[in-house]
Amino acid sequence: MLDPQPDDILIEDICHSLSRQCRYVGNCSEYYSVAEHTVRGSFVIDESLAGEFFGHDFSEMLLGDMSFPLREMIEELSGEIREWFCHVEKVFAEAFGLKYPFIREIKDTDMIMGATERRDLTKYDLYLRKNKMSPLNDKIMPWGIEAAEYKFMNRYYSLYAEGLIL
């Protein structure tokens, strides 16, 4: 899919892919999926922005969950690679009626989730040095692939019913 279009993108495919992608390129003490991250974070942010947060990583179905240094490098690039990366993110956002580029509140919530995930699920603090957000109080106990897939689809349907996502 070098040139994805909104009509090419199905929520079931996103769910399947994200529930099977481990956050932090696998550098977790337990399996913790991108799908679980999006569901959990959608309950942290203000409810009016829950759909926006829930969908902010949908493009990772195609792009994959990248390490923080790689993502930073891509965001600094110009040219074809950066343009394609932005195109993919924009198409996925458009497919579900989400704003792109993502607003500050989405990035802040992602940082809060990152601080919590790193505290509970990783053994390194390289990213924490840049992340000034405080982690959530509750400890993350990962769900596993099947539960993440099930909870992801349930969250999608509840957000869709509320008109917070297409």
Backbone bond lengths (Angstrom), bond angles and torsions (degrees), N, CA, C in turn:
res aa  C-N    CA-C-N  psi(-1)  N-CA   C-N-CA  omega(-1)  CA-C   N-CA-C  phi
1 M - - - 1.451 - - 1.531 109.15 -
2 L 1.284 116.66 74.54 1.455 119.55 178.51 1.524 112.03 -74.69
3 D 1.322 116.26 -25.65 1.462 120.19 179.57 1.528 109.07 -133.00
4 P 1.331 117.61 70.08 1.468 119.00 -178.26 1.524 111.27 -65.39
5 Q 1.315 114.89 150.11 1.460 122.38 176.62 1.524 107.90 -122.57
6 P 1.326 118.02 153.00 1.469 120.03 -177.59 1.529 114.51 -51.55
7 D 1.340 116.90 -37.02 1.466 119.84 -178.87 1.530 113.18 -70.85
8 D 1.332 117.17 -14.19 1.468 121.42 179.09 1.527 112.39 -80.30
9 I 1.323 117.36 -13.57 1.459 121.95 -166.68 1.533 110.94 -101.90
10 L 1.316 116.03 123.49 1.461 122.38 179.33 1.525 109.85 -115.39
11 I 1.321 116.45 137.94 1.467 120.65 -179.18 1.529 111.13 -61.39
12 E 1.327 117.47 -34.22 1.466 119.90 179.65 1.526 111.53 -63.47
13 D 1.325 116.77 -36.98 1.473 120.39 177.70 1.523 110.91 -68.57
14 I 1.329 115.89 -40.31 1.465 120.14 177.55 1.526 109.52 -62.37
15 C 1.309 116.23 -46.81 1.465 121.76 -179.85 1.529 110.75 -57.57
16 H 1.318 115.64 -48.55 1.462 120.33 -178.95 1.531 110.73 -59.04
17 S 1.315 115.94 -47.04 1.461 120.46 -177.59 1.523 112.43 -67.64
18 L 1.345 117.18 -51.14 1.466 119.88 -174.70 1.525 112.81 -68.16
19 S 1.321 117.55 -28.82 1.470 118.97 178.53 1.528 111.17 -72.39
20 R 1.335 116.62 -16.16 1.459 121.36 -179.50 1.523 113.55 -105.48
21 Q 1.333 117.09 0.67 1.469 120.89 177.43 1.524 109.34 -100.63
22 C 1.312 115.87 121.10 1.458 120.80 178.24 1.521 109.75 -79.37
23 R 1.325 115.80 135.35 1.466 120.63 177.08 1.529 109.83 -62.94
24 Y 1.321 115.89 158.56 1.468 124.10 176.14 1.522 112.18 57.49
25 V 1.339 115.02 38.79 1.467 123.01 -179.18 1.532 111.54 43.21
26 G 1.323 114.78 40.27 1.462 121.05 175.17 1.511 116.02 86.97
27 N 1.310 118.65 -0.31 1.462 121.56 -177.72 1.527 111.60 -83.85
28 C 1.309 115.90 54.05 1.475 122.47 179.01 1.520 109.20 -119.13
29 S 1.308 115.81 152.47 1.463 120.34 176.89 1.528 110.76 -72.90
30 E 1.331 116.94 -24.85 1.466 123.11 175.47 1.518 107.24 -138.44
31 Y 1.337 116.82 157.81 1.455 120.18 179.10 1.531 109.62 -64.07
32 Y 1.326 116.33 126.64 1.465 123.19 -179.20 1.520 107.25 -141.99
33 S 1.321 116.58 114.04 1.461 120.59 -170.77 1.525 113.69 -88.58
34 V 1.316 114.12 160.35 1.457 121.60 173.23 1.529 109.03 -61.78
35 A 1.323 117.77 -38.19 1.471 121.07 178.55 1.528 110.50 -59.37
36 E 1.318 117.40 -44.66 1.456 120.63 179.07 1.526 110.98 -62.95
37 H 1.322 116.28 -41.29 1.469 121.80 177.32 1.536 110.49 -57.01
38 T 1.334 117.29 -45.89 1.465 119.67 -177.54 1.519 111.91 -67.98
39 V 1.317 116.66 -37.66 1.470 119.70 178.46 1.523 109.83 -66.71
40 R 1.313 116.72 -52.08 1.475 119.98 -178.21 1.527 111.48 -58.42
41 G 1.318 117.24 -46.85 1.454 120.98 -178.93 1.517 113.42 -63.79
42 S 1.331 116.66 -30.12 1.468 119.82 179.85 1.524 112.11 -68.66
43 F 1.320 117.12 -15.93 1.469 121.22 175.57 1.533 112.04 -94.10
44 V 1.335 116.94 -12.79 1.464 121.83 -179.29 1.527 110.84 -85.15
45 I 1.306 116.12 -41.54 1.462 122.18 -176.16 1.523 110.67 -75.80
46 D 1.326 117.14 161.41 1.458 121.81 174.52 1.531 109.47 -50.95
47 E 1.326 116.55 136.15 1.470 121.38 -174.71 1.529 112.69 -54.41
48 S 1.333 117.82 -33.69 1.472 119.96 -179.59 1.529 112.02 -65.65
49 L 1.327 117.58 -18.79 1.463 122.42 179.59 1.531 112.53 -108.95
50 A 1.316 116.99 6.20 1.465 120.97 -176.12 1.528 112.39 -59.34
51 G 1.324 117.06 -41.18 1.465 119.97 178.66 1.514 111.88 -64.94
52 E 1.332 115.97 -38.48 1.470 120.51 178.55 1.531 110.92 -62.98
53 F 1.337 116.23 -44.80 1.461 118.25 178.77 1.521 110.54 -67.61
54 F 1.318 116.31 -45.54 1.465 120.83 -178.51 1.532 110.68 -53.60
55 G 1.329 117.01 -39.07 1.457 120.48 -176.04 1.516 116.36 -91.63
56 H 1.327 118.21 -2.16 1.464 118.95 -172.26 1.529 114.30 -65.93
57 D 1.318 118.24 -21.72 1.467 120.91 178.74 1.531 112.95 -107.47
58 F 1.327 118.67 11.07 1.464 120.62 -179.16 1.528 111.96 -55.87
59 S 1.329 117.42 -36.61 1.469 120.34 -177.99 1.523 112.30 -64.72
60 E 1.320 117.47 -15.15 1.464 120.12 178.34 1.519 111.89 -67.95
61 M 1.340 116.48 -11.55 1.462 119.59 170.88 1.526 109.05 -57.19
62 L 1.310 116.13 -38.28 1.458 121.75 -179.00 1.535 112.21 -99.74
63 L 1.328 117.09 -39.60 1.463 121.63 -175.65 1.524 113.60 -84.22
64 G 1.336 116.48 -24.58 1.459 121.01 -176.01 1.522 111.29 82.07
65 D 1.313 115.77 159.12 1.464 121.22 176.05 1.520 107.31 -80.77
66 M 1.309 115.86 113.99 1.467 120.36 -175.24 1.519 111.39 -95.63
67 S 1.323 114.86 154.39 1.452 119.20 173.03 1.525 108.29 -65.83
68 F 1.319 115.80 152.91 1.461 120.88 -178.82 1.534 112.07 -56.99
69 P 1.348 119.77 -45.45 1.468 118.87 179.43 1.535 112.67 -61.14
70 L 1.328 117.56 -38.83 1.466 120.30 179.44 1.527 110.37 -67.18
71 R 1.313 117.08 -43.74 1.463 120.03 178.55 1.532 110.29 -61.07
72 E 1.316 117.60 -42.81 1.471 120.53 177.77 1.523 111.18 -60.49
73 M 1.323 116.72 -41.82 1.470 120.38 179.76 1.528 110.41 -63.33
74 I 1.324 117.49 -44.06 1.463 120.87 -179.53 1.523 110.39 -63.59
75 E 1.325 117.24 -40.37 1.461 120.29 179.88 1.525 111.93 -66.66
76 E 1.318 117.64 -23.49 1.469 121.96 178.84 1.527 112.13 -85.37
77 L 1.325 117.14 -17.29 1.458 121.38 -175.92 1.521 112.35 -71.70
78 S 1.305 114.53 160.49 1.460 121.16 167.25 1.524 105.65 -126.34
79 G 1.301 116.99 169.61 1.451 119.47 178.13 1.514 113.40 96.48
80 E 1.327 114.79 -164.06 1.462 121.85 -169.99 1.525 114.09 -61.99
81 I 1.304 117.70 -41.95 1.468 119.31 -178.19 1.521 110.25 -62.81
82 R 1.299 117.23 -48.85 1.469 121.99 179.09 1.529 110.96 -62.64
83 E 1.321 117.06 -42.84 1.473 120.92 179.09 1.518 111.26 -61.17
84 W 1.348 116.77 -43.06 1.460 119.70 179.98 1.534 110.30 -65.87
85 F 1.310 116.36 -44.23 1.460 122.18 178.22 1.537 110.11 -55.33
86 C 1.319 116.93 -49.54 1.472 121.55 179.40 1.520 111.49 -65.19
87 H 1.331 116.57 -38.78 1.470 120.76 177.80 1.526 110.42 -59.53
88 V 1.308 116.88 -46.64 1.467 120.87 -179.32 1.530 110.19 -62.23
89 E 1.324 117.86 -47.82 1.464 120.58 178.63 1.529 111.17 -59.41
90 K 1.324 117.04 -42.75 1.461 121.45 -179.29 1.530 111.79 -65.24
91 V 1.322 117.41 -42.47 1.466 121.30 179.87 1.533 110.46 -63.64
92 F 1.313 117.24 -43.94 1.460 119.91 178.92 1.530 110.50 -63.80
93 A 1.327 117.57 -41.30 1.467 120.64 177.10 1.526 110.41 -62.84
94 E 1.314 116.53 -45.95 1.467 121.34 -179.72 1.531 111.58 -60.03
95 A 1.315 116.80 -38.89 1.466 120.99 -178.34 1.528 112.75 -60.13
96 F 1.334 116.06 -25.08 1.467 120.12 -177.42 1.525 112.72 -118.90
97 G 1.331 116.74 16.33 1.461 121.11 175.78 1.517 114.09 67.95
98 L 1.322 117.33 31.84 1.459 122.02 -178.23 1.525 110.64 -99.17
99 K 1.314 116.32 153.27 1.467 121.27 177.16 1.534 109.65 -76.39
100 Y 1.323 115.23 141.50 1.462 121.12 174.48 1.508 107.51 -143.80
101 P 1.323 118.59 134.27 1.463 127.28 2.41 1.531 111.43 -69.15
102 F 1.309 114.55 160.09 1.458 120.99 -176.42 1.523 110.89 -66.98
103 I 1.308 115.52 141.25 1.466 120.73 -177.12 1.528 111.10 -77.13
104 R 1.300 115.71 163.88 1.468 123.26 -175.70 1.531 112.90 -54.12
105 E 1.327 117.99 -40.15 1.471 121.05 -178.32 1.527 111.81 -61.10
106 I 1.336 116.96 -33.41 1.468 120.57 178.18 1.528 108.99 -67.47
107 K 1.308 116.03 -46.21 1.467 120.09 -179.91 1.529 111.36 -65.00
108 D 1.340 117.01 -39.15 1.470 120.04 178.65 1.530 110.60 -63.86
109 T 1.321 116.89 -43.81 1.472 120.17 179.19 1.516 110.12 -65.58
110 D 1.322 117.22 -37.78 1.463 121.07 176.64 1.531 110.08 -60.96
111 M 1.325 116.92 -38.44 1.471 121.21 178.46 1.534 110.87 -68.58
112 I 1.326 117.15 -39.11 1.470 120.57 176.39 1.526 109.80 -63.09
113 M 1.326 115.74 -45.33 1.466 119.57 177.90 1.528 109.81 -62.36
114 G 1.330 116.58 -41.86 1.461 120.09 179.20 1.513 112.21 -61.16
115 A 1.330 116.92 -42.44 1.470 120.22 178.62 1.525 110.42 -62.41
116 T 1.319 116.65 -40.26 1.465 121.53 179.97 1.524 110.79 -68.93
117 E 1.325 116.61 -45.47 1.463 121.37 -179.18 1.529 111.03 -63.53
118 R 1.301 116.48 -42.58 1.460 118.92 -179.32 1.528 111.60 -67.31
119 R 1.321 116.32 -37.87 1.467 119.58 177.28 1.534 110.48 -62.45
120 D 1.337 116.29 -43.08 1.462 120.88 -171.66 1.524 114.60 -92.32
121 L 1.331 117.75 -22.11 1.461 119.09 -167.36 1.526 115.97 -127.86
122 T 1.327 117.91 -4.49 1.463 118.85 179.84 1.528 110.26 -129.01
123 K 1.310 114.30 167.11 1.458 119.27 -178.50 1.516 112.25 -114.93
124 Y 1.326 116.87 11.79 1.449 119.24 -179.68 1.523 110.20 -125.81
125 D 1.314 116.24 159.18 1.459 118.90 -176.16 1.530 112.91 -126.29
126 L 1.316 117.59 20.19 1.462 119.44 -178.25 1.529 111.45 -55.62
127 Y 1.306 116.65 -45.49 1.458 121.02 -179.06 1.521 111.17 -71.75
128 L 1.308 116.59 -34.12 1.466 120.28 -178.14 1.528 111.79 -59.81
129 R 1.304 117.16 -28.57 1.461 119.25 179.04 1.520 111.86 -62.00
130 K 1.338 117.40 -31.13 1.456 121.86 179.33 1.525 111.70 -92.57
131 N 1.305 117.25 -21.30 1.453 121.92 -175.57 1.528 109.42 -91.72
132 K 1.300 116.15 109.96 1.468 121.18 -178.00 1.529 112.92 -93.47
133 M 1.332 117.29 2.99 1.463 121.07 179.61 1.528 109.94 -77.41
134 S 1.304 115.62 147.06 1.464 120.88 176.37 1.518 109.39 -84.86
135 P 1.330 117.10 141.66 1.464 119.43 177.68 1.529 111.12 -70.39
136 L 1.307 115.31 161.68 1.458 121.49 174.30 1.525 109.36 -67.66
137 N 1.308 116.82 159.47 1.464 120.52 179.73 1.524 112.42 -70.64
138 D 1.331 116.81 -41.35 1.461 120.58 -176.13 1.519 111.80 -72.41
139 K 1.332 115.45 140.49 1.461 122.03 177.91 1.529 109.01 -82.62
140 I 1.315 115.78 139.50 1.466 121.19 177.53 1.520 109.67 -81.18
141 M 1.321 115.11 126.76 1.462 122.95 172.37 1.531 105.58 -115.85
142 P 1.336 118.15 102.39 1.467 121.09 -172.33 1.527 113.71 -56.44
143 W 1.327 114.32 148.26 1.464 122.13 -175.20 1.527 114.19 -87.28
144 G 1.320 118.62 -30.37 1.454 121.29 -170.85 1.527 110.28 94.25
145 I 1.319 116.18 167.67 1.463 121.99 -172.40 1.526 112.65 -63.02
146 E 1.330 117.69 -53.55 1.466 120.42 -174.07 1.526 111.83 -63.27
147 A 1.317 116.87 -43.74 1.470 119.81 179.62 1.526 110.51 -66.95
148 A 1.323 117.80 -38.46 1.465 120.71 178.20 1.524 110.17 -62.90
149 E 1.317 116.52 -42.28 1.466 120.40 179.23 1.531 110.70 -62.79
150 Y 1.294 116.65 -45.86 1.468 121.97 179.59 1.536 111.07 -62.64
151 K 1.327 116.89 -48.22 1.468 121.10 -178.33 1.528 111.61 -68.26
152 F 1.321 117.08 -33.06 1.456 121.27 176.82 1.532 109.97 -61.69
153 M 1.319 116.74 -50.17 1.469 119.19 -178.82 1.526 110.99 -65.28
154 N 1.321 118.06 -39.21 1.470 120.21 176.68 1.522 111.28 -61.06
155 R 1.339 116.80 -42.54 1.467 120.00 179.54 1.522 110.28 -66.42
156 Y 1.317 117.17 -40.81 1.462 120.04 177.61 1.533 110.06 -57.77
157 Y 1.327 117.49 -50.07 1.469 119.99 -177.51 1.519 111.94 -64.36
158 S 1.326 118.64 -34.96 1.465 119.61 178.34 1.526 110.77 -70.08
159 L 1.330 118.27 -39.79 1.466 121.21 177.32 1.525 110.93 -68.20
160 Y 1.325 117.07 -37.75 1.467 121.98 177.36 1.527 109.90 -62.82
161 A 1.329 116.68 -44.05 1.473 121.39 179.80 1.530 111.77 -62.97
162 E 1.340 117.09 -31.29 1.468 122.01 178.81 1.523 112.37 -84.70
163 G 1.333 117.50 -2.66 1.456 121.25 -179.16 1.513 114.20 75.06
164 L 1.333 117.57 20.24 1.460 121.57 -177.45 1.535 112.54 -94.71
165 I 1.332 115.73 -2.58 1.480 121.51 178.03 1.509 106.60 -159.47
166 L 1.331 117.34 150.96 1.473 121.10 177.11 1.506 110.70 -86.97
